[in-house]
Structures are given as C-alpha cells and as structure tokens.
Amino acid sequence: MIPPEHSSQRAPLSPHLRMVGGVVPSALEDGFAAHLVERATMPLSLEEAYRRFAPYVAAIGMRIVGRGDELDDLVQDVFVEATRGISSLTSPEALKAWLARITVRTSMRRLRRGRLFRALHLQLDDTRDYESLASPDATPEQRALVARVYQALDQLSAKDRTAWVLRHVQGETLEQAAELCSCSLSTYQRRLRRASAQLDKELPHA
C-alpha cells in the first residue's frame, strides 16, 4: 500500500517499492553532484557547466524518462535551453538547482511526446529495457522489480510520473520536488497522490 504524503520526510513505502530508489543508481547518491558544486566557481561558461554538470543532468533525466537511448538528446536539449540564462546565475549551487528544474521540464516534454507518438503509432522502436536502470550489482529480483515499477509508471501522465519519481526514486523532499516541478506544494501533492493511488492498483503486492 502506497500511503499519501503528509510531511517533508520520505513516505514509508512498502519494503519492495522503497528498495527501487536504492537500486536505480544516481549521481545524486554518491556525492558526485555535491563534489562538482564544491569545486566549481562562478561565473561558468556554458562549456564548463556542461563538462561539470552533464552527468548530473543525465542522472535525473534517466530516472524520469527511463530510456538510456534518449539521454544524449535530452542532455543537449537541457543545455541549449540553459544558454538563455546561465550568465545571470551567481553561484554553482544556483546553477545546479536551475539545471535540475530545466531537466525536469525537458524530461516531462519527452514523456508527453513519447506517449503521443505511441498513440499515433509513430514511434517505430518502443523497446524499453527497464531492467537496465538497476545498478550492476542488483539481483535478478531487484531488476525485475525496477522493470515492473517503470512499466506501471508508463501508465501515468508525465506530471504524475515525474512527481512520483522525484519523491520515491530521486529522494527529494516534498518542498524540493515541488520546486523542481515549478508548481505549488499543494499541486505537487495532488499529483503525487494520484500517482501513488494508480501504482497501488498496478502493483498491489509490491
């Protein structure tokens, strides 16, 4: 049973669903992004920002979209959009947060486009190997669980899917996730409740 969210702390998911966030690796969890921020000084050129933060952007995008074959294009799209505002940022931490928001927005656009293409039968290759999202040392059971969860996430809207991934896979607080989604906390919580209710139906024993 996936409970509703009532606080800024991570909700107590079932043991299996709680495991998903730890099995899908991310640059956020090994201190990589924090290390980049500590070493960076402002101002950064776009080329330097790309070199330092492209892996961080890719980690977020991979968890939301779930397709490694789209990552190169997604990361490029994020930094193309970043050209319009990077000069106004005054700190590496602000740059990291700003890139994260752009990544979330770009990832949601890709999810919507993919759903539209599938509905119109315009997407020729729809092979999605979600087991590959798991870390290399994951067990076969863990890989299968990751695939099941992401297959269930495919049934959600882009907004609801992103809300759930940011909270339960990415590990953001409610407030941080709402900021990344560029919406109010109440709006974010509604999205998260819808996603949790749907996953509860799709994965009743997870």
SEDREN-944324 format. One record per residue: residue number from 1; residue in one letter; chain; x, y, z of N, C-alpha, C, CB in turn. Coordinates in pm, whole numbers. Glycine has a CB too. Layout:
BEGIN
gufi,bagu,kolse,n.x,n.y,n.z,ca.x,ca.y,ca.z,c.x,c.y,c.z,cb.x,cb.y,cb.z
NUM,A,A,X,Y,Z,X,Y,Z,X,Y,Z,X,Y,Z
...
***
This chain:
BEGIN
gufi,bagu,kolse,n.x,n.y,n.z,ca.x,ca.y,ca.z,c.x,c.y,c.z,cb.x,cb.y,cb.z
1,M,A,84,-119,0,0,0,0,88,124,0,-95,1,121
2,I,A,69,214,-93,149,336,-101,73,448,-31,181,375,-249
3,P,A,121,496,85,44,592,164,50,731,104,94,596,306
4,P,A,-49,818,138,-43,957,95,68,1031,165,-176,1027,120
5,E,A,106,1144,109,216,1222,165,163,1329,259,300,1286,53
6,H,A,221,1342,378,175,1442,472,288,1528,528,102,1376,585
7,S,A,412,1496,494,523,1571,553,635,1581,453,572,1505,682
8,S,A,740,1654,492,856,1668,406,949,1548,414,933,1794,440
9,Q,A,919,1454,503,1001,1334,512,955,1232,409,994,1274,654
10,R,A,1045,1143,371,1009,1040,273,904,948,331,1134,960,230
11,A,A,801,919,253,690,836,298,735,691,317,573,844,200
12,P,A,676,620,415,714,481,441,653,386,340,673,441,580
13,L,A,718,371,225,670,278,123,686,134,171,746,300,-9
14,S,A,622,44,98,645,-97,125,793,-127,103,555,-187,34
15,P,A,847,-232,167,990,-262,152,1034,-275,7,1024,-388,225
16,H,A,950,-336,-79,988,-356,-218,995,-224,-294,892,-451,-286
17,L,A,891,-142,-280,893,-15,-353,999,79,-297,755,52,-347
18,R,A,1021,75,-167,1125,159,-108,1261,122,-165,1125,146,45
19,M,A,1280,-5,-198,1408,-52,-250,1439,5,-387,1408,-203,-256
20,V,A,1336,41,-464,1358,85,-601,1452,206,-605,1226,119,-669
21,G,A,1430,302,-514,1515,421,-513,1661,389,-491,1469,516,-408
22,G,A,1689,282,-415,1828,246,-391,1888,161,-500,1838,174,-262
23,V,A,1802,93,-577,1853,4,-681,1883,81,-809,1753,-107,-709
24,V,A,1808,188,-837,1834,270,-955,1941,373,-918,1704,341,-1005
25,P,A,2063,360,-971,2172,446,-928,2155,588,-978,2305,391,-976
26,S,A,2218,680,-909,2211,821,-947,2335,893,-901,2085,888,-888
27,A,A,2375,994,-978,2489,1077,-937,2459,1149,-807,2523,1179,-1045
28,L,A,2333,1169,-774,2298,1239,-651,2337,1159,-527,2149,1269,-648
29,E,A,2341,1027,-538,2358,945,-419,2504,918,-385,2287,817,-437
30,D,A,2596,941,-476,2735,913,-445,2817,1039,-421,2797,834,-557
31,G,A,2748,1151,-402,2817,1275,-373,2877,1342,-495,2923,1250,-276
32,F,A,2853,1288,-613,2914,1340,-735,2874,1485,-759,2875,1255,-855
33,A,A,2744,1512,-752,2697,1648,-779,2749,1746,-674,2543,1652,-783
34,A,A,2747,1703,-547,2798,1790,-442,2946,1821,-463,2776,1727,-304
35,H,A,3021,1721,-507,3162,1740,-534,3183,1843,-645,3228,1607,-572
36,L,A,3100,1836,-749,3111,1932,-858,3082,2073,-811,3016,1895,-972
37,V,A,2980,2088,-726,2945,2220,-677,3057,2277,-592,2814,2214,-596
38,E,A,3118,2194,-508,3226,2240,-423,3345,2290,-505,3271,2128,-329
39,R,A,3371,2224,-615,3488,2259,-696,3461,2374,-792,3535,2140,-775
40,A,A,3335,2397,-825,3302,2498,-925,3310,2639,-867,3163,2472,-981
41,T,A,3347,2732,-950,3343,2874,-915,3269,2947,-1025,3487,2933,-896
42,M,A,3203,3056,-989,3126,3132,-1086,3205,3255,-1129,2988,3173,-1028
43,P,A,3184,3306,-1252,3089,3252,-1350,3148,3134,-1426,3046,3361,-1448
44,L,A,3059,3048,-1474,3100,2936,-1557,3053,2959,-1699,3043,2803,-1502
45,S,A,3138,2924,-1795,3093,2925,-1934,2999,2808,-1955,3214,2918,-2033
46,L,A,2924,2812,-2064,2834,2702,-2094,2912,2572,-2112,2750,2732,-2219
47,E,A,3029,2580,-2176,3110,2461,-2197,3158,2401,-2064,3231,2495,-2286
48,E,A,3196,2488,-1972,3242,2440,-1842,3126,2382,-1761,3310,2553,-1763
49,A,A,3010,2448,-1769,2891,2396,-1699,2854,2259,-1754,2772,2494,-1715
50,Y,A,2864,2243,-1884,2832,2113,-1946,2929,2006,-1896,2836,2123,-2101
51,R,A,3056,2038,-1895,3155,1939,-1854,3132,1895,-1709,3297,1996,-1869
52,R,A,3097,1989,-1624,3081,1959,-1482,2947,1893,-1450,3097,2085,-1402
53,F,A,2842,1937,-1516,2708,1900,-1471,2630,1810,-1565,2630,2022,-1447
54,A,A,2683,1777,-1682,2611,1688,-1773,2579,1553,-1708,2693,1667,-1900
55,P,A,2671,1491,-1633,2635,1363,-1569,2522,1378,-1467,2758,1303,-1500
56,Y,A,2518,1491,-1398,2412,1518,-1301,2277,1532,-1372,2443,1647,-1220
57,V,A,2276,1606,-1480,2155,1622,-1560,2110,1486,-1614,2178,1721,-1676
58,A,A,2204,1407,-1664,2170,1276,-1720,2111,1184,-1614,2295,1211,-1781
59,A,A,2161,1192,-1490,2110,1106,-1383,1963,1135,-1355,2193,1124,-1256
60,I,A,1927,1262,-1349,1787,1298,-1324,1700,1255,-1443,1772,1451,-1299
61,G,A,1746,1288,-1563,1669,1254,-1682,1649,1104,-1697,1737,1308,-1803
62,M,A,1751,1026,-1665,1741,881,-1677,1635,826,-1583,1876,815,-1648
63,R,A,1630,877,-1463,1533,828,-1366,1390,866,-1404,1565,882,-1227
64,I,A,1372,982,-1463,1236,1023,-1501,1191,955,-1630,1230,1176,-1516
65,V,A,1273,964,-1734,1235,912,-1866,1253,761,-1873,1317,980,-1976
66,G,A,1359,710,-1812,1380,566,-1808,1439,506,-1934,1253,500,-1780
67,R,A,1488,589,-2025,1541,539,-2153,1682,594,-2174,1449,579,-2271
68,G,A,1779,504,-2172,1915,547,-2192,1943,596,-2332,2007,437,-2160
69,D,A,1866,547,-2432,1892,587,-2569,1850,731,-2597,1819,493,-2664
70,E,A,1777,793,-2505,1735,932,-2524,1820,1031,-2445,1590,947,-2484
71,L,A,1914,980,-2367,1985,1067,-2274,2069,1173,-2344,2073,985,-2184
72,D,A,2142,1136,-2449,2227,1234,-2516,2145,1351,-2567,2303,1168,-2633
73,D,A,2034,1322,-2631,1949,1430,-2683,1889,1512,-2570,1837,1373,-2771
74,L,A,1848,1444,-2463,1788,1516,-2350,1888,1613,-2288,1739,1417,-2245
75,V,A,2009,1565,-2263,2112,1650,-2202,2143,1769,-2293,2241,1569,-2174
76,Q,A,2153,1745,-2423,2178,1856,-2515,2064,1957,-2512,2198,1802,-2658
77,D,A,1940,1908,-2508,1826,1999,-2501,1830,2085,-2376,1695,1921,-2505
78,V,A,1868,2024,-2264,1877,2099,-2137,1978,2212,-2149,1915,2006,-2021
79,F,A,2094,2183,-2204,2198,2286,-2210,2172,2388,-2320,2333,2223,-2231
80,V,A,2099,2350,-2424,2057,2450,-2522,1965,2552,-2456,1987,2383,-2643
81,E,A,1870,2501,-2376,1782,2592,-2304,1859,2674,-2201,1671,2515,-2235
82,A,A,1964,2614,-2146,2043,2684,-2044,2117,2804,-2098,2141,2589,-1982
83,T,A,2138,2811,-2229,2211,2924,-2286,2138,3056,-2261,2232,2904,-2436
84,R,A,2007,3049,-2235,1930,3172,-2221,1939,3236,-2084,1787,3144,-2252
85,G,A,2002,3169,-1988,2003,3230,-1856,2126,3205,-1772,1889,3184,-1783
86,I,A,2223,3131,-1825,2337,3094,-1742,2418,3214,-1694,2426,2999,-1818
87,S,A,2421,3319,-1773,2502,3436,-1737,2446,3510,-1616,2513,3530,-1854
88,S,A,2319,3487,-1583,2259,3558,-1471,2278,3487,-1338,2112,3577,-1496
89,L,A,2331,3366,-1339,2346,3289,-1216,2475,3328,-1145,2345,3138,-1246
90,T,A,2470,3330,-1012,2582,3384,-936,2653,3281,-850,2534,3494,-849
91,S,A,2604,3156,-847,2669,3056,-763,2653,2918,-825,2612,3057,-620
92,P,A,2748,2827,-799,2736,2690,-850,2610,2620,-799,2858,2609,-812
93,E,A,2572,2646,-674,2453,2582,-619,2327,2627,-692,2440,2612,-469
94,A,A,2321,2757,-724,2207,2807,-801,2205,2745,-940,2211,2960,-811
95,L,A,2322,2728,-1000,2331,2666,-1132,2282,2522,-1129,2474,2671,-1184
96,K,A,2323,2447,-1027,2281,2307,-1015,2129,2297,-1003,2349,2241,-894
97,A,A,2070,2380,-917,1925,2376,-898,1852,2418,-1025,1884,2467,-782
98,W,A,1906,2517,-1093,1844,2567,-1217,1847,2460,-1326,1915,2694,-1265
99,L,A,1961,2392,-1340,1972,2285,-1438,1877,2170,-1404,2116,2234,-1445
100,A,A,1860,2143,-1275,1768,2037,-1235,1625,2071,-1277,1775,2015,-1083
101,R,A,1584,2196,-1259,1448,2236,-1299,1430,2224,-1450,1419,2381,-1253
102,I,A,1531,2267,-1525,1523,2254,-1671,1516,2107,-1711,1643,2322,-1739
103,T,A,1592,2022,-1642,1592,1880,-1673,1456,1818,-1649,1697,1808,-1589
104,V,A,1392,1855,-1539,1258,1802,-1509,1160,1846,-1617,1210,1850,-1370
105,R,A,1166,1973,-1654,1075,2025,-1757,1098,1956,-1891,1093,2178,-1772
106,T,A,1224,1939,-1928,1259,1875,-2054,1218,1728,-2054,1409,1889,-2082
107,S,A,1238,1662,-1943,1201,1521,-1932,1051,1502,-1946,1249,1462,-1798
108,M,A,973,1591,-1886,827,1580,-1898,782,1602,-2042,759,1681,-1805
109,R,A,847,1695,-2112,813,1715,-2253,839,1589,-2333,893,1832,-2312
110,R,A,949,1521,-2304,982,1399,-2377,882,1287,-2344,1125,1353,-2342
111,L,A,840,1279,-2221,740,1179,-2184,609,1203,-2259,715,1181,-2033
112,R,A,567,1329,-2266,442,1361,-2337,455,1329,-2485,405,1509,-2318
113,R,A,569,1365,-2542,589,1339,-2684,591,1189,-2712,719,1403,-2733
114,G,A,657,1112,-2626,661,967,-2645,523,905,-2637,752,904,-2544
115,R,A,442,953,-2543,306,900,-2532,224,933,-2656,237,955,-2407
116,L,A,240,1055,-2706,167,1095,-2826,210,1011,-2946,188,1244,-2856
117,F,A,340,992,-2962,390,912,-3074,339,769,-3066,543,914,-3075
118,R,A,335,713,-2945,285,576,-2931,137,570,-2966,308,524,-2788
119,A,A,61,671,-2924,-82,673,-2953,-109,683,-3102,-150,789,-2880
120,L,A,-21,753,-3174,-38,771,-3318,39,667,-3399,6,910,-3359
121,H,A,101,572,-3327,181,466,-3391,293,524,-3477,90,377,-3477
122,L,A,353,631,-3426,462,696,-3498,599,658,-3441,445,847,-3495
123,Q,A,601,591,-3328,727,554,-3266,760,411,-3307,720,568,-3110
124,L,A,858,397,-3395,889,267,-3451,956,175,-3351,977,284,-3572
125,D,A,1048,231,-3272,1121,148,-3175,1076,187,-3035,1275,165,-3190
126,D,A,991,104,-2976,942,134,-2842,994,33,-2741,789,135,-2840
127,T,A,1111,-24,-2770,1171,-119,-2678,1227,-46,-2557,1282,-200,-2749
128,R,A,1182,-86,-2439,1227,-20,-2317,1278,-126,-2220,1113,64,-2253
129,D,A,1408,-131,-2206,1471,-230,-2119,1488,-168,-1981,1610,-278,-2176
130,Y,A,1380,-167,-1905,1384,-100,-1775,1472,-172,-1675,1245,-88,-1720
131,E,A,1498,-300,-1694,1586,-370,-1601,1727,-310,-1604,1592,-519,-1635
132,S,A,1763,-249,-1718,1897,-189,-1729,1912,-66,-1642,1926,-153,-1873
133,L,A,1801,-13,-1588,1811,101,-1497,1872,64,-1363,1674,162,-1475
134,A,A,1863,-62,-1329,1914,-107,-1199,2066,-102,-1197,1864,-249,-1168
135,S,A,2121,-92,-1078,2266,-89,-1063,2325,-223,-1103,2305,-55,-918
136,P,A,2452,-226,-1142,2514,-350,-1190,2511,-464,-1088,2656,-324,-1229
137,D,A,2512,-432,-960,2515,-537,-858,2375,-575,-810,2598,-492,-740
138,A,A,2271,-527,-875,2134,-562,-836,2107,-709,-866,2031,-472,-910
139,T,A,2024,-770,-783,1986,-910,-804,1884,-918,-918,1929,-972,-673
140,P,A,1864,-1036,-975,1761,-1052,-1077,1623,-1009,-1028,1757,-1195,-1124
141,E,A,1593,-1037,-901,1464,-998,-845,1452,-846,-839,1446,-1059,-705
142,Q,A,1561,-778,-801,1558,-633,-795,1543,-572,-934,1685,-580,-729
143,R,A,1610,-629,-1031,1597,-580,-1168,1453,-597,-1218,1695,-654,-1262
144,A,A,1395,-710,-1186,1257,-734,-1229,1162,-636,-1163,1215,-879,-1197
145,L,A,1187,-603,-1037,1102,-507,-966,1112,-368,-1029,1139,-501,-818
146,V,A,1234,-326,-1060,1252,-197,-1124,1174,-192,-1255,1402,-169,-1150
147,A,A,1181,-298,-1334,1108,-302,-1461,958,-294,-1437,1142,-430,-1538
148,R,A,907,-365,-1337,764,-362,-1308,717,-223,-1269,730,-461,-1197
149,V,A,796,-157,-1185,758,-23,-1140,757,75,-1257,854,26,-1031
150,Y,A,859,70,-1341,865,164,-1453,759,133,-1559,1003,162,-1517
151,Q,A,724,6,-1576,614,-27,-1666,483,29,-1613,604,-179,-1684
152,A,A,466,26,-1481,346,87,-1421,350,239,-1435,335,47,-1273
153,L,A,468,298,-1421,481,443,-1437,446,487,-1579,623,487,-1402
154,D,A,465,399,-1676,430,432,-1815,281,462,-1831,469,317,-1907
155,Q,A,200,415,-1738,56,436,-1748,13,571,-1692,-18,326,-1675
156,L,A,104,643,-1629,71,770,-1564,95,887,-1660,155,789,-1437
157,S,A,34,999,-1628,65,1122,-1701,209,1162,-1672,-33,1236,-1662
158,A,A,265,1248,-1756,403,1293,-1737,419,1363,-1603,445,1386,-1851
159,K,A,322,1445,-1565,332,1520,-1439,327,1427,-1319,219,1623,-1430
160,D,A,235,1330,-1322,221,1240,-1208,340,1146,-1198,91,1161,-1219
161,R,A,386,1098,-1311,503,1010,-1312,624,1083,-1255,533,960,-1454
162,T,A,646,1205,-1301,761,1282,-1255,752,1310,-1106,772,1413,-1333
163,A,A,631,1340,-1059,613,1365,-915,654,1243,-834,466,1402,-885
164,W,A,613,1125,-876,644,1003,-800,793,972,-806,564,885,-853
165,V,A,853,985,-924,996,954,-939,1081,1049,-855,1038,961,-1087
166,L,A,1049,1177,-858,1129,1273,-781,1124,1242,-632,1080,1415,-806
167,R,A,1008,1200,-586,991,1173,-444,1050,1038,-403,844,1177,-408
168,H,A,1014,933,-475,1043,798,-427,1161,731,-494,923,714,-445
169,V,A,1208,783,-606,1329,729,-669,1444,828,-651,1305,700,-820
170,Q,A,1418,953,-679,1521,1055,-666,1547,1090,-520,1481,1180,-743
171,G,A,1442,1079,-436,1461,1102,-293,1449,1246,-249,1592,1051,-253
172,E,A,1381,1330,-327,1364,1470,-291,1258,1484,-181,1325,1553,-414
173,T,A,1269,1591,-102,1161,1623,-10,1043,1676,-89,1208,1726,96
174,L,A,927,1686,-25,810,1741,-93,837,1881,-145,690,1742,0
175,E,A,900,1963,-60,926,2101,-98,1024,2110,-215,980,2180,21
176,Q,A,1130,2030,-210,1228,2032,-318,1166,1982,-449,1350,1945,-281
177,A,A,1085,1877,-440,1023,1821,-560,925,1920,-622,952,1690,-528
178,A,A,848,1989,-537,754,2089,-589,829,2200,-661,669,2147,-476
179,E,A,942,2241,-605,1023,2345,-669,1077,2297,-803,1138,2388,-578
180,L,A,1123,2173,-809,1174,2119,-934,1064,2111,-1040,1235,1982,-912
181,C,A,941,2086,-996,828,2078,-1089,769,2215,-1119,721,1988,-1032
182,S,A,822,2319,-1057,775,2457,-1079,625,2470,-1052,805,2501,-1223
183,C,A,582,2409,-941,441,2419,-903,432,2438,-752,363,2292,-948
184,S,A,312,2468,-705,291,2485,-562,301,2350,-492,154,2551,-534
185,L,A,322,2355,-362,331,2232,-285,200,2154,-291,368,2262,-139
186,S,A,87,2224,-282,-43,2155,-286,-65,2088,-421,-157,2255,-257
187,T,A,-27,2155,-529,-39,2094,-662,49,1971,-674,-3,2195,-772
188,Y,A,171,1981,-625,261,1867,-630,205,1750,-550,400,1906,-576
189,Q,A,151,1777,-433,97,1670,-350,-22,1601,-418,54,1724,-215
190,R,A,-104,1677,-489,-215,1616,-563,-162,1520,-670,-304,1724,-628
191,R,A,-60,1563,-742,0,1476,-843,56,1349,-780,111,1550,-920
192,L,A,122,1365,-668,183,1252,-601,79,1154,-550,271,1299,-486
193,R,A,-32,1205,-498,-139,1118,-450,-201,1039,-566,-247,1200,-378
194,R,A,-221,1107,-681,-276,1036,-796,-182,924,-841,-302,1134,-913
195,A,A,-52,957,-848,46,856,-891,49,739,-793,185,919,-903
196,S,A,47,768,-665,53,663,-564,-70,574,-570,66,723,-424
197,A,A,-188,635,-591,-311,556,-599,-308,464,-721,-433,650,-607
198,Q,A,-256,514,-833,-250,431,-953,-149,318,-938,-214,516,-1075
199,L,A,-34,347,-881,66,243,-860,16,140,-760,199,303,-812
200,D,A,-64,184,-665,-121,92,-569,-211,-10,-639,-200,167,-462
201,K,A,-279,34,-744,-364,-57,-822,-280,-149,-909,-462,21,-908
202,E,A,-177,-91,-973,-95,-168,-1065,-3,-266,-994,-13,-76,-1149
203,L,A,41,-229,-875,138,-312,-801,87,-337,-659,279,-244,-796
204,P,A,-23,-405,-645,-84,-420,-512,0,-497,-412,-216,-487,-524
205,H,A,93,-579,-461,174,-662,-369,319,-616,-364,169,-808,-411
206,A,A,349,-500,-427,489,-455,-428,526,-393,-294,513,-353,-541
***
